[in-house]
Amino acid sequence: MYVLTEEIAQQLVEFVSGETGFNMIVCDANGVIIGDNVKERLGVRHDGAARIMSGAVDYIAVTREDEIRTERRTREGYNCVIKVDGERVGTFGIGGVIEIVRPIAKISAAVIAARIKEKQHMDLIRSVVAEVFESIHQAAAALREISSGSAELAATGNSLAQAALHADEEVKATNNILDFILDVADRTKLLGLNAAILAAQAGVHGRGFGVVAEEVRKLAANSASSAEQITATLKKIRSAITKVSASSKETSSISSEQSRAVQDITRVVENIQKSVNLLVASVNK
C-alpha cells in the first residue's frame, strides 16, 4: 500500500509553485489538503478531491464560466488523481486557465507518484540494510567469541600436552627408582640366602640367625613383587598419558587451525560490516 505523506506533498507544491507562480494543493486519500503553497487550507477537506478519490472521476476541470456561475465558490483550475501502480493515493489541484495548468497538474501528479514509489523503495532498502547490518554485527560478534574460544582451547590443549609430557617424565623417573628397588631386592634376597646357608652351617647356634635370614628373604620377595606390580601399573599410566598427550596435541593443532580460519572469516565479515556501515550512512542521507 502506497502512502502520500505531508512531507512529499508540501515539498512538491512549494517547488512547482515557486517555479510557475500558480497556487496549488495536494490532498491525501481522504480528500484532506496536506500540501498548500500558501498554507491557508491545510487540514481542510476538499469536496472535489473527495469525489476523485471515491473513483467517480479521474479529474475535475473548472472553467472560468463555472467559476462565475458558482459565484466563485469553485475556482478556475484543474484537479486530477494521483495514482501509483493503479492505486489512488491522492489528488493534485492547481488554479489557473485549464489549457495552461492541465499539463502542469498531470506532470506534477506523475512526479508525486514517482516520489512516493521512490520513498517506499528507499524505506524498504533502509529496512533491509538495517536487518543485514544487525545480522552481520551479530555474526561478527559470534565469530570473535568463537575465535577467542578456539584460541583458549588451543592454549589449554598445549598446556595439557605439556602436563602430560611432564607426567611421562615423572613416570620415567619413578621407573628408575623401581629399578633400584628391584636391584636392592635381588641383593637382599641373595644376602638372605647366604645368611640362611651360614645359619645352617652354625647348627643349633644359628637358628635365631636363620629366622632373621628367612624374614629378610621374604622381605626381598615382597619388595620385588610390589615393585613389579607398581611397574605394571606405571606402564598402564604411561600408555594412558601417551594417548592423552597425542590427543591434546591433535586438539591443540585443530583448535589453532580453527582459530586461524575463524579469524580470517571474522576479518571478511568485519570488512563487509564496514561496507554496510557506509551503505547505511549513504541510504540515510
Buried (B, 14 or more C-beta within 10 A) or exposed (E): EBBBBBEBBBBBBBEBBEEBEBBBBBBBBEBBBBBBBEEEBBEEEBEBBBBBBEEEEEBBBBBEEBBEEEEEEBBBBBBBBBBBEEEBBBBBBBBBEBEEBBEBBBEBBBBBBEBBEEBBEEEEEBEEBBEBBEEBBEBBEEBBEBBEBBBEBBBBBBEBBEBBBEBBEBBEEBBEEBEEBBEBBEEBBEBBBEBBEEBEEEEEEBEEBBEEBBEBBEBBBEBBEBBBEBBEEBEEBBEEBBEBBEBBBEBBBBBBEBBBEBBEBBEEBBEBBEEBBEBBEEBEE
